């Protein structure tokens, strides 16, 4: 294995496995599975299990996500294992939010996060990983789970990037005694090199790998979780867990300057917004040079437009130049929602199988499910995901998402597997990387490393690295906030190609590996 260090790496040579993800140990798990004969889907599932251990602020077996697969045989499918609204079998009077508010201190302001049992949506990640492995995997399940199980048993250092997020979410991760025991030492949060051990999750993974536990829907486990939730103000029920289904969808497909892009279809909407933005750019003709003031103005114009579409809750305008998937009524009917904490994994194997997977645990609930060691999501408690109000939707509805795992199929050249974390910034990050790849013909590393902008509805957020004259030109037309450092705010695009080119975004702890 090579190229597994932090940051952005490059490589070449056909017939290789390539991985990019948000933590070195996540990459290590996928690379180990590729190296022992697994395919891209074994590897991406191994990475998902490992990320639940080493990226606990961003993902979890009790979160949810999406995997876009393009097999060597040409099958293209999105596995939707995002969360459902809970409360099946409970009476209407029980469907009231019972949140535990905690104060999260950002650099500029304090914000109240709704956590606790009442914030937990029906989890999908564990069910999704097992479904994908059954459907497309090749190795025995126990071999796929083994790297994550070892990490739980031996302990893992979260590292500086994850620790920075842990400090932000300290009141969530220390909400319960179990959280304090796992994530603190002598009354303070663990350091970047302190090993975090999770023996309960190791025991769960042993049972899952042996086939004795097939998910949270197993009757005994589901009943236990039902009692835990009902005793603590939660809405999640055994019926919710047993009703939950992983969905297989046709990808959203859209074109841009002769390239074909596959991504996440409705009822999720992030990819539809990316498609709309790129269509607007294409309609305007050739773009101004990369990094110029004119380019920044053009980008912010379309980012402003899609931000308005997002926040207004309206449907995307009909446009004959877009693929028919953009006119799907689910876009108009879906409440526009997105997830905060997200991470991404991109994998290619030597046979040409492609896997792009983005997962989320919201901002985490602080609640561990039974004795599994797994922290649940807080997706029912995030106001920006529920603009019509908390618990308005009936139980059993799939929540919409901004997540957009994608595959670029250029008119000439090889595929690029990519995706990003970053909530609303996912659409900005992916759109800009695609523009750099297609319009500017940047290499993968340069496309991911290039500075980014984002329109937050009020200000143009601008990363450092742009020419002073370009930023001044932007300031002439838009209120602008210049950042002094690159930050995870601007997303984390982890991307790979079949020839071995790879980029792990340093904004979100990016790491890569090449597996001959």
Residue pairs with C-beta under 8 A, 6 or more apart in sequence:
1 28
1 31
1 35
1 513
1 514
1 515
2 11
2 513
2 514
2 516
3 9
3 10
3 11
3 502
3 512
3 513
3 514
4 24
4 27
4 28
4 31
4 511
4 512
4 513
5 24
5 511
5 512
6 24
6 504
6 506
6 509
6 510
6 511
7 504
7 506
7 510
7 511
8 445
8 448
8 449
8 502
8 503
8 504
8 505
8 506
8 510
8 512
9 445
9 502
9 503
9 504
9 512
9 514
10 443
10 444
10 445
10 500
10 501
10 502
11 18
11 499
11 500
11 501
11 502
11 514
12 499
12 500
12 501
13 499
13 500
13 516
14 498
14 499
15 350
15 516
16 348
16 350
16 498
16 499
16 500
16 514
16 515
16 516
17 31
17 34
17 35
17 40
17 43
17 347
17 348
17 349
17 350
17 513
17 514
17 515
17 516
18 346
18 347
18 348
18 496
18 497
18 498
18 500
18 501
18 502
18 512
18 513
18 514
18 515
19 27
19 30
19 31
19 34
19 43
19 47
19 345
19 346
19 347
19 496
19 502
19 512
19 513
19 515
20 27
20 345
20 346
20 494
20 495
20 496
20 502
20 503
20 504
20 510
20 511
20 512
21 27
21 30
21 47
21 51
21 343
21 344
21 345
21 346
21 494
21 504
21 510
21 511
21 512
22 51
22 55
22 58
22 161
22 343
22 344
22 345
22 421
22 492
22 494
22 504
22 505
22 508
22 509
22 510
22 511
23 50
23 51
23 54
23 55
23 159
23 161
23 162
23 343
23 509
23 511
24 159
24 511
25 50
25 53
25 54
25 151
25 156
26 47
26 50
26 51
26 54
26 55
26 343
26 345
26 511
27 47
27 504
27 511
27 512
27 513
28 50
28 147
28 513
29 46
29 47
29 49
29 50
29 147
29 148
29 151
30 43
30 44
30 46
30 47
30 50
30 345
30 347
30 513
31 43
31 513
31 515
32 46
32 147
33 42
33 43
33 46
33 139
33 143
33 144
33 147
34 40
34 42
34 43
34 347
34 349
34 515
35 515
36 139
36 143
37 138
37 139
38 46
38 137
38 138
38 139
38 143
38 144
38 349
39 136
39 137
39 138
39 349
39 351
39 353
40 69
40 347
40 348
40 349
40 351
40 353
40 354
40 355
41 69
41 132
41 133
41 135
41 136
41 137
41 138
41 353
41 355
42 133
42 137
42 138
42 139
42 143
42 144
43 347
43 349
43 355
44 67
44 132
44 345
44 347
44 355
44 357
45 129
45 132
45 133
45 137
45 144
46 144
46 145
46 147
46 148
47 345
47 347
47 357
48 59
48 65
48 125
48 128
48 129
48 345
48 357
48 359
49 61
49 129
49 144
49 145
49 147
49 148
49 205
50 147
50 148
50 151
51 58
51 59
51 343
51 345
51 359
52 59
52 60
52 61
52 125
52 148
52 201
52 374
53 148
53 151
53 152
53 156
53 198
53 201
54 151
54 156
54 158
54 159
54 162
55 162
55 343
56 158
56 162
56 166
56 173
56 196
56 361
56 364
56 375
57 162
57 165
57 166
57 168
57 169
57 173
57 341
57 361
57 364
58 162
58 165
58 341
58 342
58 343
58 359
58 360
58 361
58 421
59 65
59 125
59 341
59 342
59 343
59 359
59 360
59 361
60 123
60 125
60 361
60 364
60 374
60 375
60 376
60 377
61 123
61 125
61 126
61 129
61 201
61 372
61 374
62 120
62 123
62 125
62 126
62 216
62 361
62 369
62 374
62 375
62 376
62 377
63 83
63 123
63 124
63 125
63 359
63 360
63 361
63 362
63 377
63 379
64 81
64 82
64 83
64 121
64 123
64 124
64 125
64 128
64 359
64 360
64 377
64 379
64 399
64 401
65 81
65 82
65 124
65 125
65 128
65 357
65 358
65 359
65 360
65 403
66 78
66 79
66 80
66 81
66 82
66 264
66 268
66 357
66 358
66 359
66 401
66 403
66 405
67 78
67 79
67 81
67 128
67 132
67 355
67 356
67 357
67 405
68 76
68 77
68 78
68 79
68 251
68 262
68 263
68 264
68 355
68 356
68 357
68 405
68 406
68 407
68 419
69 75
69 76
69 77
69 78
69 79
69 132
69 136
69 353
69 354
69 355
69 356
70 76
70 262
70 353
70 354
70 407
70 415
71 136
71 353
71 354
72 351
72 352
72 353
76 250
76 251
76 262
77 248
77 249
77 250
77 251
78 248
78 249
78 250
78 251
78 264
78 265
78 405
79 128
79 131
79 132
79 135
79 246
79 247
79 248
80 246
80 247
80 248
80 249
80 268
80 398
81 124
81 125
81 127
81 128
81 129
81 131
81 246
81 247
82 124
82 268
82 360
82 398
82 399
82 401
82 403
83 121
83 122
83 123
83 124
83 377
83 379
83 398
83 399
84 121
84 122
84 124
84 240
84 243
84 244
84 395
84 396
84 397
84 398
84 399
85 121
85 122
85 380
85 391
85 393
85 394
85 395
85 396
85 397
85 399
86 120
86 121
86 122
86 234
86 235
86 236
86 237
86 240
86 380
86 395
87 94
87 95
87 235
87 236
87 237
87 240
87 391
87 394
87 395
88 237
88 239
88 240
88 243
88 395
88 396
89 237
89 238
89 239
89 240
90 235
90 237
90 395
94 235
95 235
95 391
95 395
96 391
97 114
97 118
97 119
97 380
97 381
97 390
97 391
98 116
98 117
98 118
98 233
98 234
99 114
99 115
99 116
99 118
99 119
99 381
100 114
100 115
100 116
100 117
100 118
100 119
100 175
100 366
101 112
101 113
101 114
101 115
102 112
102 113
102 115
102 171
102 172
102 175
102 366
103 110
103 111
103 112
103 113
103 171
104 110
104 111
104 112
104 113
104 168
104 169
104 171
104 172
104 363
105 168
106 168
113 171
113 172
113 363
113 378
113 381
113 382
114 378
114 381
114 382
114 383
115 172
115 175
115 363
115 364
115 365
115 366
115 367
115 378
115 381
116 175
116 232
116 233
116 234
116 365
116 366
116 367
116 378
116 381
117 228
117 229
117 232
117 233
117 234
117 236
117 365
117 367
118 233
118 234
118 235
118 380
118 381
119 362
119 365
119 377
119 378
119 379
119 380
119 381
119 382
120 229
120 234
120 235
120 236
120 365
120 367
120 376
120 377
120 378
120 379
120 380
121 236
121 362
121 377
121 379
121 380
121 399
122 236
122 240
122 241
122 244
122 396
123 216
123 241
123 244
123 369
123 376
123 377
124 244
124 246
125 359
126 208
126 215
126 216
126 374
127 215
127 216
127 217
127 244
127 246
128 246
130 141
130 208
130 214
130 215
131 246
133 141
133 144
136 353
137 144
141 208
141 209
141 211
142 209
142 210
144 209
145 205
145 208
145 209
146 209
148 205
149 202
149 205
149 206
149 209
152 197
152 198
152 199
152 201
152 202
152 205
152 373
153 197
153 199
153 202
154 195
154 197
155 195
155 196
155 197
156 195
156 196
157 192
157 193
157 194
157 195
157 196
158 166
158 190
158 192
158 196
159 192
159 509
160 192
161 488
161 508
161 509
162 509
163 189
163 190
163 191
163 192
164 488
165 341
165 488
166 173
166 183
166 189
166 190
167 189
169 363
169 364
170 189
172 179
172 363
172 364
172 365
172 366
172 378
173 179
173 183
173 189
173 364
173 366
173 375
174 180
174 183
174 184
174 189
175 366
175 367
176 366
176 367
176 368
178 368
178 373
179 366
179 368
179 375
182 196
182 197
182 198
183 189
183 190
183 196
184 190
185 191
185 194
190 196
198 373
199 373
200 368
200 371
200 372
200 373
201 372
201 373
201 374
202 373
203 373
204 213
204 372
204 373
204 374
207 213
208 214
208 215
213 221
215 241
216 222
216 225
216 241
216 369
217 241
217 242
217 244
219 238
219 242
221 370
221 372
222 238
222 241
222 242
223 238
224 370
225 236
225 238
225 241
225 369
225 370
226 236
226 237
226 238
228 234
228 369
228 370
229 235
229 236
229 237
230 237
232 367
234 367
235 380
235 391
235 395
236 376
240 395
240 396
243 396
247 398
249 265
250 265
251 262
251 263
251 264
251 265
252 262
252 263
252 264
252 265
252 266
252 271
252 272
252 275
252 323
252 325
252 326
253 260
253 261
253 262
253 323
253 325
254 260
254 261
254 263
254 271
254 275
254 278
254 279
254 322
254 323
254 325
254 326
255 261
255 323
256 278
256 279
256 282
256 434
256 438
257 282
257 411
257 438
257 439
258 410
258 411
259 408
259 409
259 410
259 411
259 438
260 408
260 409
260 410
261 274
261 275
261 278
261 406
261 407
261 408
261 409
261 434
262 406
262 407
262 409
263 270
263 271
263 274
263 275
263 404
263 405
263 406
263 407
264 270
264 271
264 401
264 403
264 404
264 405
264 406
265 271
265 272
265 325
265 328
266 272
266 325
266 328
266 330
266 331
266 334
267 330
267 331
267 333
267 334
267 398
267 400
268 334
268 400
268 401
268 402
268 403
268 404
269 310
269 331
269 334
269 336
269 400
269 401
269 402
270 338
270 401
270 402
270 403
270 404
270 426
270 427
270 430
271 404
271 406
272 316
272 325
272 326
272 331
273 306
273 309
273 310
273 316
273 402
273 427
274 306
274 404
274 406
274 427
274 430
274 431
274 434
275 322
275 323
275 326
276 305
276 306
276 309
276 316
276 317
276 319
276 322
276 326
277 302
277 303
277 305
277 306
277 427
277 431
278 431
278 434
278 435
279 319
279 321
279 322
280 301
280 302
280 305
281 287
281 298
281 299
281 302
281 435
282 321
283 321
284 298
286 439
287 295
287 298
287 435
287 439
288 294
288 295
288 298
289 295
290 436
290 439
290 440
290 442
290 450
291 450
291 451
291 466
291 467
291 470
292 467
292 470
293 467
293 469
293 470
293 471
293 472
293 473
293 474
294 473
295 470
296 453
296 460
296 462
296 466
296 470
296 471
296 473
296 474
297 473
297 474
297 477
297 478
299 432
299 435
299 453
300 453
300 455
300 460
300 474
300 477
300 478
302 431
303 427
303 428
303 431
303 453
303 454
303 455
304 455
306 427
307 424
307 455
307 456
307 457
308 457
309 316
310 336
310 424
310 427
311 336
311 457
313 335
313 336
313 387
314 332
315 329
315 331
315 332
316 322
316 326
316 327
316 331
318 327
319 326
334 400
335 386
335 387
335 388
335 393
335 400
336 387
336 400
337 384
337 385
337 386
337 387
337 399
337 400
337 401
337 402
338 384
338 385
338 400
338 401
338 402
338 403
338 423
338 424
338 426
339 360
339 362
339 379
339 382
339 385
339 401
339 402
339 403
339 423
340 360
340 362
340 363
340 382
340 423
341 360
341 361
341 362
341 363
341 364
341 421
342 358
342 359
342 360
342 403
342 420
342 421
342 422
342 423
342 426
343 358
343 359
343 360
343 421
343 492
343 508
344 356
344 357
344 358
344 359
344 405
344 419
344 420
344 421
344 492
344 493
344 494
345 355
345 356
345 357
345 358
345 419
345 494
346 355
346 356
346 357
346 417
346 418
346 419
346 494
346 495
346 496
347 354
347 355
347 357
347 417
347 496
348 354
348 355
348 415
348 417
348 496
348 497
348 498
352 498
354 407
354 415
354 417
354 498
355 417
356 405
356 406
356 407
356 417
356 418
356 419
357 405
357 419
358 403
358 404
358 405
358 419
358 420
358 421
358 426
359 403
360 377
360 379
360 401
360 403
360 421
361 375
361 376
361 377
361 378
362 377
362 378
362 379
362 381
362 382
362 385
363 378
363 382
364 375
364 376
364 377
364 378
365 375
365 376
365 377
365 378
365 381
366 375
366 378
367 375
367 376
368 374
368 375
368 376
369 375
369 376
379 385
379 399
380 386
380 390
380 391
381 390
383 390
385 399
386 392
386 393
402 423
402 424
402 426
402 427
403 419
403 426
404 419
404 420
404 426
404 427
404 430
405 419
406 417
406 418
406 419
406 430
406 434
407 415
407 416
407 417
407 418
408 415
408 416
408 418
408 434
408 437
408 438
409 415
410 416
410 437
410 438
414 497
414 498
414 499
415 497
415 498
416 437
416 444
416 495
416 496
416 497
417 495
417 496
417 497
418 430
418 433
418 493
418 494
418 495
418 496
419 430
419 493
419 494
419 495
420 426
420 429
420 430
420 433
420 491
420 492
420 493
420 494
420 505
421 488
421 491
421 492
421 508
422 429
422 488
422 489
422 490
422 491
422 492
422 508
424 454
424 456
425 454
425 489
425 490
425 491
426 491
428 452
428 453
428 454
428 455
428 490
428 491
429 452
429 490
429 491
429 492
429 493
430 491
430 493
432 450
432 452
432 453
433 447
433 448
433 450
433 493
433 495
436 442
436 446
436 447
436 450
437 444
437 447
440 447
442 450
443 501
444 495
444 496
444 497
444 501
444 502
444 503
445 501
445 503
447 495
447 503
448 493
448 495
448 503
448 505
448 510
449 503
449 506
450 465
451 462
451 463
451 464
451 465
451 466
451 486
452 463
452 490
452 491
453 460
453 461
453 462
453 463
453 474
454 460
454 461
454 489
454 490
455 461
455 478
458 479
459 478
459 479
459 480
459 481
460 474
460 478
460 479
460 480
460 481
461 481
461 483
461 489
461 490
462 471
462 474
462 480
462 481
462 482
462 483
463 483
463 486
463 487
463 490
464 482
464 483
464 484
464 485
464 486
465 486
471 480
471 482
474 480
483 489
486 506
486 507
487 507
488 507
488 508
490 507
491 505
491 507
491 508
492 505
492 507
492 508
492 509
492 510
493 503
493 505
494 503
494 504
494 505
494 508
494 510
494 512
495 502
495 503
496 502
496 503
496 512
500 514
502 512
502 513
502 514
503 510
503 512
504 510
504 511
504 512
